[in-house]
């Protein structure tokens, strides 16, 4: 067993030496090739732009979404739609000037590319009609009569027609002071043949509607998925500002840390190059950046800085030992290439586990993060040491490093190294257990889905959420609609048994907290039966006479059933789309379907924005633990094949697991739900955090193999790798913390969570890892016999001699 391990170590060392000679013997060629690649990817990245797709935001393979897509043609307008409320601030809507404005806005929306014109609704749409019962029978007509001319008499007639139309609370506000234009959207822009550009659409709504028609007497309120995404893209575009802020903060802190301007600029430059490569590769591969993956470039930058600091630190250490610029860079490369590449592979594979989540926008984020990590292997593990072999570190940096290594009795390092002693380690592990218990207790309140009304991705006081609040306050029919599909045989949707089952379903749903109302063809048939009988309320029921029921059902408007009467939607209007509300509707509907589904009738979920969100919540709830299992399994496997010790894997992963648990507790405490925007943070935090543990343990193992005690080995680790980890964790935490000022709430939430994970992963690696090591690593772990130590020493001398010879040859 030991022999095989030694052989494997020798193989790795041989590979390191081979790669090191290749890169450093061809330094000009390496720099030239990477410069060419940077210019190419910069050109590619210049044409990448934010994009979003409604289809990418939903779990397309989930049964609910499959049901919606199967019947999408029969459910026009029940997926992606825009709702525009036009408010008259100086009176009600029965005003000639206001109606002219409302008509102009209706016509303006009609001609916006991507609007489903056949299903555009407002009181100015010809399909919106009124009906009433008279002595002569049923009568009706369009809400806006053909004779409408804006006169007082016609405005009074318009008011009467609206009262008879049943559209109060949906297309007309309850207080008659505003009216809605409901515009379903198509997936493809018919003018370009491309998917709808939501940023462009949002801009058109602002320019053509809000800016053009809003005045002292008219106020515009716009809601809908396309508007949320448009506002997100506009706000997330400010990520460049936060990127610049993080760049400046990191540069200043790097200079304070290294006392060398070259050592500060070069690693930052390589990290920026990694971002350029990532964006260029994404564009080359046909990907874009959606609002949720726009933050990934900063994470790539953060990971690049993390590895860059380790390399700069190693170069400074070698320089302090008397090595030349070239020698220091080569020795740093040889020392850090394996732990660095293992850490980056762990990052990349960890991010790739997000692919298990069947939501395309998260899968795209996984690709973007994995590509970014992959390029860091070249930009920060290869290009950085090659550039530093020319630049070198300053004398001030070398003097600082010498002082640290010769007079390194820093009180913090003494304190941290004391955690390798059993008494102090026991205390730290008791604290860790206590934190884990607290995390478990707090995380039980963690919810899946949105926990706030409106668009939780935006600030509560954002214009979108204020618009959404206005519509919810002034209209009976909510903007959150859960649609249940009742499928029957052809021409059987108006069958008495079908309508009776639907009526019972609606009654059950209306008893749930959070449900405003429910409607379907059953309601329309009952009202028609009352109308056929002189408005007598005793007839407000489903008649068992099928002929009468058919006659009553035929008055139902478009959208109440499909062309061959084989599908009937049931509209459930909700107070909000919070996770609890959606879960209760799904549970009740599923139980009802199990009871009443038969060969003749099938109850299916779900359409509408709330139905689609319910399916998304179900997928995320299932995937969050599956994703965590995959992340930790992959990272554990890679650490195991690297260090070949289960105990070592435990030392590295247990602090990460504690951080993940505490992060979930923090989310529950702050009211942040697990959803599309926040789920990737957990995987990203684990991927970045594992770097700290791998670097620290790799260095610790080196000193242990040299025969040092655990405390001495950890003390020496802190003087080199440990201080770099501490610096990186704090620096990245400060940089990400600036996101709290973002106008986009989900970016601010991600900033809070990532700051927490950066700092706590650093604390875990510096405090809990040595405490675990004091119990899990045997006293003689890593101590080699004298022959083995002599072999290692001879090998090191040989490698150093080889490097010296190569240097003399190059100088000659």
N, C-alpha and C positions, 0 to 999 in steps of 0.2 A: 504493500500500500504506500509506504513512504517513498519507495523507489519510483513508483508511478507519479507521485506528486512532484518529486524532484525533477523528473523528466519533463513533466508538464511545465513546471516553472522554467526549466531551461529552454523549452520550446518558445514560451512567451518572451523570455529575454532575448532569444535569438531573433524573433520577429521584430521586437523593439529595435534591436541594433541594426537590422537590415533596413527598416523603414527610416530610422534616424540617418543612416549613411546616405540613403537615396535622397531624402529631402535636403539634407545639409550639404551634400556634394553638388547639388544642382539648385542652389539657392536663387540665382538670377532667373533660371527657367521657371521655378516654382512661382516666384513673384510675378513674372511676366504672364504666365498662364492664368493666375488668379486675378490679375488686373484685367486681362481680356474678358474673363468670365464676369467680373464685376461690371464692366462697361456694358456687356450684353444684357445682363440681368437688370441693370439700371434702366436700360432702354425698354425692356419688357415691362418692368414695374411701373414705368411712367404712364402706361396706358391702362393699368388696372384701376377699376373703379368700384365703389360700393354697389352692391346689388342685393336683392332679396326676392324671394318667391314664396307665395302662399303655400304652394305644394311642398316646398322644402321644410316648412315650419311644422308640418303635421306628420304623424306616423302613418305613412301610406299603407303599410301592411296590416295595421290593426283592423279587426273585423268591423268596428264602427265606421272607420274611414272607408273601408272597402264597400260597405253598404251605401255610404254617401256617394262615393264615386260611381257605383253601379247605377244609382238612380239620379245622378247629377242632372241629367237632361230634364227630368221631371220635377226637379227641385230648384229651378232657376231662382237665383237671388238669395239662397239660404246658406251660402258659404261666405264668399268674399264680397263685401259690399261697403259702400260709403253712405253715411247718413248726414245730410246737410239740413240743419235747422235754421230757418230765416226768422229772426225775431223783430217785431215792431216795437221799439222802445217807447213810443209815444201814444200808443193806443192798441186797438185790436187789429186783426188781419183784414177786417171788412172796411178797407180803405182803398180807394182807387189807385193812388200812387204806390201803395205797398203791393197790391195785386199785380201791377205792371212790373214791379221789380221782381216779384216771385216768378212771374211768367218768363221774364228775361233770364233769370238764373236757371229755371227749368230747361230752357232752350240751350243755354250755355253748357250745362252739364250734358245734355243730349249729344252734343257734338265733340265732347272730350274723347279722344281715342281710347278704346278699352272699355268704355261703358257699355253694358248690355242694354241697348236702347229699347229692345222689345219688352223688357221688364222694368223700365224706369217708372217710378211711381211718384206722384204728387197730386194735389187736387187739380192740377192743370193737365194731367194725363187723361186721355180720352177713355181709358179703361176703368177709371174710378167713377162709379155710378151710385145713384141713390135709388131707393125703392120705398113704397108705402102701400098700405091697404086702404082702399076707398070703397064706397058703396058699389062701385062698378067692378071691383076686383083689384089685382095688383097693378101698380103703375110705377114707372121709374124713368131715369135718364142720366146723362152725364152730370157730374157735380157742377162743372162750368158749362152753363147752357150755351147753345149756339147763338142765342140773342144777347149774350153778355156784352155790355158796352161801358161798364164802370159807373153807371148811374146809380143813384141811391136805391131805386127800386130793384135793380139787378143785384146790387150788393146785399140787399135784404133777402132776395131770392137765393143767393149763394149761401147765406147763413142757414136758411131753411134746408137747402139741399145737403149741406154738411151735416146738419143734425139728423137727417134721414139716412145718411150714407153709412153710419156705423164706423166712421173713420176718426172720430174724436178720440184722442189718446194715442193714435198711431201716426196719422198724417197731419193732424191738427192738434195743437196743445190743448190741455184741459181748460186753460184760461183764455183760449182764443187769441193769444198774443204772439203766437209763432206757428209756423207750418214747416213740415219736413219734406225734403226731396230725397227719396230712397233710390240709390243708384247701384245695382249689382254690377260686378266687374267680371270681365272675361279673363281667361288665363293668358291670351295672346293679344297683343296690339295688332288690330287688323291692318293698320297702315304700314307697319314695319315687318309683320310676320314673326316678331320676336316676343319673348315674354315681357309682360308689362314692367316698365321701369318705375318702381314705386317712388323713388326720389323725384323723378320727372313728373309723375302724376301728382304727388303732393305739392310740388312747385306750381303746377297748373291750377290746382284748387286754390292755392294762395293768391296767385296773380289774377286768374280769370274770375274768381268768385269773391274771395274775401276782400282783396285790395280794391277790386273794381266796384263792388256793390255795397260794401260796408260804409255807413255814414252815421250822422248823429241820430237818425231815426231808425236805421236798420243795422242789426248786428248778426254776424254769421257764426254759427257753431258747427264744427265738422268733426265727425268721429268715424271710426272704421279701421280695419287692419292696415289698409294702404296708408292711411294718415299716420298711424302709430309708427310704421316702418319708416315713412318719410321723415318724421320728426326725429326718430332714432338715428337715422343716417346723418341728418343735419347736425345733430348734437354730437354724435360719435366722431364726426369729422374733426372735432376739436381735440381728438386724441393726439393729434400732431403737436398741439400746444403742451399737453402733459408729457408727451415724449421728449420734447425739447427741455421741459423743466427737469425731468428725470435725468436727462443727459448732462445738464449743467450741474445738478446736485451731485451726481456720481463723479463727475470730473473734479469738482472741488474736494470731495471726500477722498477720492483716490490720491490726489496730490498731497493732502494732509497725511494720508496713510503711508505713501511711498517716498515722499520728499523728492520726487523726480517727475518733471513735466513729461519727459518721454515715456516713462512707465505709466503715466496717466492717460496720455493721448492714444498710444498705440493699442492697448486693449479695448478702449472705447471705439476706436476706428474699426477694429476687427469685428466687434459686436454689431456695429452699424452695417458693415459689409454683409454680415450674416443675415440681417434684416432685408437688405437689398436682394440678396440671393433668394431668400425665401419668397419675397413678393414676385420676383421675376420668374421663379420656378412655378409658382401657382398660376401666373398668367400663361406661361408656356404650356402647362398641363391643362389649361382650359378652366381654371377655377377663378372665382372672384372673391371679394370680401363682403360678407354680409355684416349687419350691425353687431352680431355676436362674436364674429371672428376678427373684427377690426382691432381687438385688444391683444390678439395673439402676437403680432410683431413686437409689442413691448415685452411680452414674456420671453420671446426668443432673445431679445436684447438683454434681459435680466439673466437668463441662463448663460449667455455668452460672457457677460461681465463676471458671473460667478466663477466660471472656469478660467477666465483671463486673469483674475486676481490670484488664483492658485499658481498659475505659471509665472506671473511677475514675482510673486513671493519666492518661488523656487529659484528663479534666476538671481534675485537679490541674495538669497542664501548662498548659492554657489559662488557668486561674485565676492561675497564676504570671506569665502574660503580661499580666495586667491585666483579663481578661474578667470580667464579672459572672457570677453563678450561672447565669442563664438562657443568657447568651451562651456560657459554657464548656460547658454541657450540649449546646447546639445544635451547636457546632463539633466536639465530641467525637463526637456522633452522625454528623455529616456525614463525619468522617474515618474512622470505624470501621465504618459500616454495611455498605459493600460487602465489605471483607475479612472482616468478621464473618459476614455472611450466606453468603459463599462457603465459609468454613470450616465453618459449620454444615450447609450443604447437602452438603459433602464428608463430614462426619460421618454425616449421616442416610442418604445414599445408600450410604456404606461399610457401615453397619450393615445396610442393606436387602439387601446382597449375601449375607447369611447365609441368605436365602430359597432359595439354590441348594441348600442342604443339605436333603435330603428326610427330615427328622425334625421332627415338628410342634412339639416343645418348643423347638427352636432357632429355628424360624420364628416362633413366638410371641415369643421373646426379641428377634428382629429387629424385630418390630412395636413392641414395648414401647420399645426403644432409639430407633427412628426417630421414634415419637410424642414421646418425651421431648425429642429434639433439635429437633423442629419447634416445640414450644412455647417453647423458649429464645429463638427469634427474636423473639417478642413480649415475654416476661418480662424478658429481659436486654438485648436490643438496643433495645427500645422503652421498656418501663416503667421500667427502671433510669435511663436519662438523664432521662426526664420527672420522676421522683421527685427526682433529684439537682438538677434545675433549681429546685426549691423548697428542698431541704436545703442544697446547696452543700457545699464542703469547708471545714474549719476553718483558722484563720490559721496554726496550727502546721504543718498539712499544706502550706500555701502556702509558708511559710518554708523548710520542708525541701526542697520542689521547687525553689525559687529557689536555694538553696544548691547543690543537685545540678547545676543547669543553669549556674550562674555559676562554680562551683568544681568542675567535674565531672571532675577528673583522678584518678579512682579507679584504684588500681593494677590491680584485676581487669579493669576496662573497658579499660585500656591494654593489658593482656595479651591479652584476647580480640580487640581490634581489630587487634593485631599479626598475627593469623592471616590477615588479608587480604593480607599480604606474601608473595611467592612462596616465600622460604626456609622461613618458619614454616608456611605453608600446605602445602608439600611434606611437611614432617615430620608434620603432622596427617593428611594423606591417606595417608602410609605407615603410620601407626598404625591408621587406619581399615581399610586393606587387610589389615594384620596381624590385626586383630580379626575381619574378615570371614573370613579363613582359619581362625582359631581357631574361629569360630562354625560354619563348614562342617564342620570336623573333629569337633567335639563333637556337632553335631546329627545326625550319621550314626547315632548310637545312639538317636535319638528313636523311641519306639515308639507304635503306635496301640493304644488300648484300655487296659484295667486292667493295672497292673503289680504289684498286691498282691492277696493273697487276701482273701476276705470282701467288704465294701463299702468300696472305697477312698475314697468320699466322706466316710466317717466316720473318726475317729481310730482307730488300731490298738487302743487300750485302751478303746474305747467298748463299752457293754454289748452292742450288736448284734454287733460283731466277736468279742467274747469268746464269745457264744452260738454264733456260726457256727463258731468254732474248736472248741468243745466237741463239736458235732455231727460235724464232720469227723474229730475224733480218736476218737470212740466208735462210729461207724457205718461199715460197709463201703461203702455206697452214698452217694456224695457228694451235696451239695446242688447241685452244678454238673452239670446233665444236658444232654447234646446228643442230640437225637432226630432220627433219619433215618427218612424215610417211604418205604416200599417199596410201590408201587402196582401192582396186577395187574388182570386181568379178574375179574369177579364169581366168587366161590367158588374162586379160584385162589391165595389167599394161603398155603394149606397144600400147594400143589403141590411135588413133590420138587425140581424145578429152582429154584423160588423160595427154598425153605428152604436149598438147597445154596449158592446165591449169597449169601444172607444170612449163612450160616455162614462163608463165605470172607471176607466183608466184616468180620465181627466179629473174625476172626483177625488180619486186617491192622491193624485199629484197635488191638487189644490189644497190638501190638508197639510202639506209639508211646509215647514218654515223656510222662507226664502223664495217661495213660488208665489208670484203675483196672480197669475191667471193661466188658463189653458184654453185653447180653442181649436176647432176643427170643423169639418162638414157636419158633424153631429149638432153643434150649436146652431149652424145655419138652418139645418132641417127643422129643428125645433122652433126657431123664430118664424120660419115660413109657415109651419103648421098653425101657429098662432095667427099669422096674417090671413091665412085662408079662412079662418073662423072668427072674423071681425075683431081680431086682437084680443080675444078672450084668453086670459092667462092660464085657464084650465087646460088649454091645448098646447102649453109649452112643454111638450114631451115628444118622444119618438112613437109614432103610430105604427102598430103592427101590420096595418094594411100596406103591403109593399107598393101598390100602385100609387097611393097617396104619398108614401115616403119618397118614391122616385120623383114625383112631381115637385115635392118640397126641396129635394136635394139638387134638382137641376138649376135652382136659382143661385147656387154657390158660385162665388167669383173664381176667376182664373187663379190657379195656385192651390185651390182646396182639394183638387184631385187631378190625376194625370189624364192624358187623352183617351185611354181605353178603360178608364175607371178601374184600374187594378192596383192603384197606390193612393193612399190618403195620408198626408202629413198631419201630425198633431203638434201644434205650436205651444210650447211651454215657456211663458215669460217669467224670468227670474229677477230677483232684486239685485243680484250681482253674480259674478262668476268665481266666487271663492270656492276653495277646495271642498269645504263641508257642504255647501249648497249643491254642487255638482255631484258629490258622492251620494247624497241622499236621493237625488232624482234618479241616478243610475241604479242604485240598490232597489228602489221601489219599482222602477220600470222592469228591471230584470226579474224580480219576483213575480210581477204581474204577467210577464211574458211566459214564464215557466208554467203558470197556472192556466193561461188561455190560448197559448199557441196550439195550432192544429193544422191539419192538411189544408183547411179552407182559409186560414188566417194566420199571418205571421207578423209579430211585432218586432221591429228592428230598431236599433240605435246606431248612429245618431248623426244628425246634421245640425246646421245652425252654428254660430260661433261658440256657443256654450257646449254644444254636443262635441264639437271638434276638440275643444279644450279638455273636456272630460276624458276623451280617448288619449290625449297627450299625457294627462296626469296619470292614467293607468299605466302607460308605457314607462314613464319616468319612475313611478313607484316601484315597478318590478325591476327596472334596469339599474337603479342606483346601487343596490347591493350586489347585483351581478357584476357591475362595473368595478366596484371596490374589490370584489373577490379576484377578478382578473388582474387588476392593477397590482395588488399585493402578491398574487401568485407569480406573476411574471418577474416582478422586482426580486422576490425571494429566490426564484430559480436562477436569475442572473448573478445575484450575490453568492448563491451556493456554489455555482460553477467557478466563480472567481476566487472565493476564499476557502471553498471546500470544507466548510464547518457550519453545522446547524446552529451552534451557539453564536457564531459570528453573525449569522443571518438574524437571529433573535436580537442581538445587540443593535443592529442597524434598523430593523423594522418596528420593534416595539415602541420606540420614541415617535416614529412616524404614525403609528396607529393611534397613539395618545393624541397627537395633534389633529388627526382626522376626527376623532371623537369630540374633542373640544371645539373644533370648527363647527360641527353639527349642533353642539350645544349653543354656540354663539349665534348661529343662524336662527335657532328657536327663540333665543332671548331677544334678538333684534327684530323678530317678525319677518324673517326672510325665508320664503318657501323654497322647496327644491323644485326647480322648473328648468326649462330649456336654457335660461340665461345663467343659472347658478350651478347646475349639476356638473358642468365641466371643471369648475373651480376645484372640486375635491380631487379629481384625477390630476389636474395641473399642479396642485399643491404637493401631492405625494411625489410626483415626478421630479419637481424641483428640490424637494426636501431630501430625497435619497442621495443627491450629490454630496451634501454635507457629511452624511454618515459614511459614505464610501471613501471620501478623501481622508477623513479623520482616521477611520479604521485602517486604511491602507498604510498611512504613515505610522500609526501605532504598531501595526504588525511588523513593520521594518525594524523599529527599535526593539521590539520584543525578540525578534529573531537574532538580534545582536547580543542578546543575553541580558538586557536591562530588566529591572523589576517593572511591574505594571505602573507604579506611580512615577518612576523616573521616565519610563517610556512615554507616558501620557504628558508629563511635564514638558518633555522635549517636543512632543507633537503639538502642544499648545503654542510653543515658541515659534513654530513654523506654520503648519497647516491650520492649527486651531485659531490663531489670530486672524488668518485670512478668512476663515469661515465666519467668525464673529463680525468682521468688517463687512463681509458680503451680505449677511443676513440683515444687519442694521441699515446698510446703504440701500438695499433693494426695498426694505420695508418703508424707509423714508420716501423713496421715489414713488412707490405704488400708493403710499398714503396721500399723495397729492390728488389722486383720483376722487377723493371725497368731495372736492369742489366742483366736480363735473355736473352739468345740468341734467345728465342722464342718470337716473337713479340706479339702474342696474350696474352702470360703470362704477358709481360710488360704492354700491354694495360689494362689487368684486374687489374694489380697492381695499375695503375694510377686511374682507375675508383673506385676500392674498397677503396683506400686511401682517395679519395675525399668523398666517401659515409660514411666511418667511421667518418671522421672529421666533415663533415657537419651534419650528423645525431646527433652527439654529440653537435654541436653548436645549432642545432634546438631544442634539448631537454633542453638545459641550458638557451637559450635566448628567443626563440620564444614561447615555451610552457608556461612560466610564463606570457609573454605578452598577450597571448590568454586567459590565466586563469583570468587575471585582468578584462577582458570584459565578458567572458562567465560564470564565476563562480559568483554567487550572493554573496553579502557581508555576508549573514548569512549562506552560503552554508557550510554544514558540522558541523555547531555549534549545539551542542546537548543541550537540556534543562538540568536543574540541575539533575533531576532524572536519565536521561539517562547517564549523565557523571558520576554520583555516581555509577550507575550500572556497567559502564565500569571500573571504578576504583576498585570496589569490585571484579570484575572478574579478573582484572590484579593481584590484591593482592592475590586472591585465587590461581591463576596459579603459581605465584611466590612461595607461601607457599607450594603448592604441589611439586614444583621442589626441594625446600629446604628439605622437608620431604624425598623425594626419594633419595636425595643426602646423607642425614644422614643414611638412611637405607643401602645404598650401602657401605658407609664408615664403618658402623657397621659390 
